[in-house]
Amino acid sequence: MNNLKENLNNVRARVGSACKKAGRNPSGIVILAVSKRHPVERIRALHDLGQVCFGENYVQEALAKMDQLRENSIEWHFIGPLQSNKTADVARHFQWVQSADRIKILNRLSKQRPASLPDLNICLQVNIDREPQKAGAMPEEVMDLATAAHALPGLRLRGLMTIPMAASVQHDPSGSYRQMQSLYRELIQSGLELDTLSMGMSGDLEAAIMNGSTMVRVGTDLFGQRPE
Ligand SMILES: *Cc1c(COP(=O)(O)O)cnc(C)c1O
């Protein structure tokens, strides 16, 4: 698990065979490398192997890493819980936010996105399994939020993101992924031009790709176990 090149090839191969099974083109799936708690040296090494998109969960940690990796052309995605007092930093430094889940956060990101930068790419996070402790909008809130996000200056709504309930004997995430795919299709049918359905992680990217994922977020299977 310490060989980044081997890990990257394995993840790419898994995406490839899942696409084959689903009758999809692998060029339609973005691999996002989730680098939370992994050191900048590992990020730089993975970037040198051709990985472009990286996801971070904690604002302070991410800003420190960006500063050290300035000369690398990395596309940074914010995927962690987002509090109002952190939106300004996120709006200034990231290219994507995948964890927007309420109107207050969307309004702040819109106001705080510098006019000199391209629009901030947005995915709305959906709490598809209605877990009380989890971030994300409820499925029935998504249409209104998407309409609002679409209208805000400085933002470009790209799609939806979810972290389903952990897989267990009682719960197969495929059902959650299927519901996400219908929600995503409903938004597109309503006239929104979306291209991103961010779902699937190390353990279940195949199930997500079978159900329409266009972006898998992989930490452990690329970098190995996260340091404590
Ligand atoms: C940590 C994290 C991941 C990656 O999880 P792995 O199981 O390590 O692949 C994906 N998405 C989000 C939102 C995360 O916080």
The ligand as a Gaussian input file, in Angstrom:
#p B3LYP/6-31G(d) Opt

LIG

0 1
 C      -12.120000      10.603000       3.668000
 C      -13.122000      10.771000       2.600000
 C      -13.103000       9.986000       1.430000
 C      -12.097000       8.880000       1.170000
 O      -12.372000       7.740000       1.908000
 P      -11.512000       6.400000       1.709000
 O      -12.389000       5.353000       2.293000
 O      -10.242000       6.589000       2.454000
 O      -11.306000       6.203000       0.243000
 C      -14.057000      10.268000       0.461000
 N      -14.973000      11.238000       0.599000
 C      -15.024000      12.001000       1.701000
 C      -16.062000      13.071000       1.812000
 C      -14.111000      11.782000       2.743000
 O      -14.192000      12.556000       3.841000

